[in-house]
Amino acid sequence: MNCRSLEEFWAFYVSQHSKPATRRWHFAGTLSALLSLFTALLFGRWLLLLAAPLLGYGLAWYSHFFVEGNVPATFGHPFWSFLCDLKMFALMLTGQMDREIKRLGKRPVLQAF
């Protein structure tokens, strides 16, 4: 997939998270990873630095393989996927993700293959 911008990739990313359960697993993974990072930094529990990516990616990848039934976008575009995951997390945290899905549903989405 050749995206020319992060905004273009964002539309594809959202299409790959069409099921609410997939987005919830991602939210749980991102929240767990962030809490692990903050705990490691605040309390010197450096082993938790290893847990952060395992929790974040593990829960997200589980959702793709067993809930959504697709391949994680991280495999093809790791940096943009990471940024989009943080954006999706923030939109879910503020209750704006459903509105964003509707907004993007009105425009064509690029296919991965």
C-alpha positions in Angstrom: 0.0 0.0 0.0 1.4 3.4 -1.0 0.0 6.2 1.1 1.2 9.7 0.4 0.3 11.2 3.8 -0.5 10.3 7.3 -4.1 11.4 6.8 -4.4 9.1 3.8 -3.0 6.2 5.9 -5.4 7.2 8.8 -8.4 6.4 6.5 -7.0 3.0 5.8 -6.1 2.4 9.4 -9.7 3.1 10.6 -11.0 0.8 7.9 -8.9 -2.0 9.4 -10.5 -1.4 12.8 -14.1 -1.7 11.7 -15.4 -3.7 14.6 -15.9 -2.1 18.0 -14.3 -5.0 19.8 -11.1 -4.5 17.8 -10.9 -0.9 18.8 -11.6 -1.8 22.5 -8.7 -4.4 22.4 -6.5 -1.7 21.0 -7.6 0.8 23.6 -6.9 -1.8 26.4 -3.5 -2.5 24.9 -2.5 1.1 24.5 -3.7 1.9 28.0 -1.8 -1.1 29.5 1.4 -0.1 27.6 1.2 3.5 28.8 0.5 2.5 32.4 3.5 0.1 32.2 5.7 2.9 30.9 4.6 5.4 33.5 5.0 2.8 36.3 8.5 1.9 35.1 9.5 5.6 35.1 7.9 6.6 38.3 8.9 3.6 40.5 12.0 2.4 38.8 10.4 -0.9 37.8 12.5 -1.3 34.7 11.2 -4.7 33.8 7.9 -3.1 33.0 9.6 -1.3 30.1 9.7 -4.8 28.4 6.0 -5.4 29.3 4.8 -2.2 27.6 5.3 -3.3 24.0 4.2 -6.8 24.8 1.0 -5.6 26.2 0.3 -2.9 23.6 1.1 -5.0 20.5 -0.1 -8.3 22.0 -3.6 -7.1 22.7 -3.8 -5.2 19.4 -2.6 -8.1 17.3 -4.9 -10.5 19.1 -7.8 -8.3 18.0 -6.7 -8.4 14.4 -6.1 -12.1 14.2 -9.1 -13.3 16.2 -11.7 -10.5 16.1 -11.2 -8.4 13.0 -9.8 -11.2 10.8 -7.1 -9.2 9.1 -3.3 -8.5 9.3 -2.2 -5.7 11.6 -1.2 -2.5 9.7 1.9 -2.4 11.9 3.5 -5.2 9.8 3.6 -2.9 6.7 3.8 0.6 8.2 5.0 0.4 11.9 5.6 4.1 12.5 2.4 5.4 10.9 0.5 2.6 12.6 1.9 3.6 16.0 0.9 7.3 15.4 -2.6 6.2 14.3 -3.0 4.0 17.3 -2.3 6.9 19.6 -4.8 9.1 17.6 -7.4 6.4 17.9 -6.7 6.0 21.6 -7.2 9.8 22.1 -10.4 9.9 20.0 -11.8 7.0 22.0 -10.8 8.6 25.3 -12.6 11.8 24.3 -15.6 10.0 22.8 -15.0 11.3 19.3 -14.1 8.0 17.5 -17.6 7.2 16.3 -17.9 10.7 14.7 -14.5 10.1 13.0 -15.6 6.7 11.7 -18.7 8.4 10.2 -16.6 11.2 8.7 -14.3 8.7 7.0 -17.1 6.5 5.9 -18.0 9.2 3.4 -14.8 8.9 1.4 -13.1 6.1 -0.4 -10.6 4.0 1.5 -7.4 2.6 -0.1 -7.1 -1.2 -0.1 -4.0 -2.8 1.3 -3.4 -5.1 -1.7 
